[in-house]
Amino acid sequence: MTDFDPTRVLVLPGWQSSGPAHWQSRWEALYGFVRVEQHDWMQPLRGDWITRLEDVLLGQTGPSILVAHSLGCMLTAAWASVTRNPHLVAGALLVAPGDPEREKLRAPLRSWSPVVRQPLPFPSILLGSHDDPYCTFERAQGFAQSWGSSFVDYGHRGHINADSGLGDWPEGLEFLNQLHKG
């Protein structure tokens, strides 16, 4: 369980959103975390997603913690690079960043290149997997370094999603609690 306001934990799914078996969806149901709903999950445009995140953050009662998966990690970095309100985020848990510069992802995610590679203005933890089909382990490490994130080698867990067999993912919640406690 968590010891902070669950309505200030914002869930940022990746491309095509997170289905009901995904740990992000399960956390929403279990803990009351709030999903940032995008206007178009299938054809994600970076500018649209940044604007939507900014709108949701401006409606919050205090700083939020972002829980990002896949393209949601790219959204976090992109938003941080353009916002005038970085104080609206207290920290970010970045899980299995999707790499929109991979050959197979370039066409459907064309507005997400180049990847923003500047330090985040808030604490963050990034988890990367050795066998993630959407981002090499080395690229995940590079993103963590560029963003100033603490990096966690999460072994061979694929895309760290529903297919990884994580269930409610209590270990992930511990990373979130660690981030919150600073």
Secondary structure, DSSP 8 states (H G I E B T S, - for coil): --SS-GGGEEEE--TT---TTSHHHHHHHHH--EE---S-SSS--HHHHHHHHHHHHHTSSS-EEEEEEEHHHHHHHHHHHH-S-GGGEEEEEEEEE--TTSHHHHTTTGGG-S---S--SS-EEEEE-TT-TTS-HHHHHHHHHHHT-EEEE--S-TTSSGGGT-TT-HHHHHHHHHHHH-
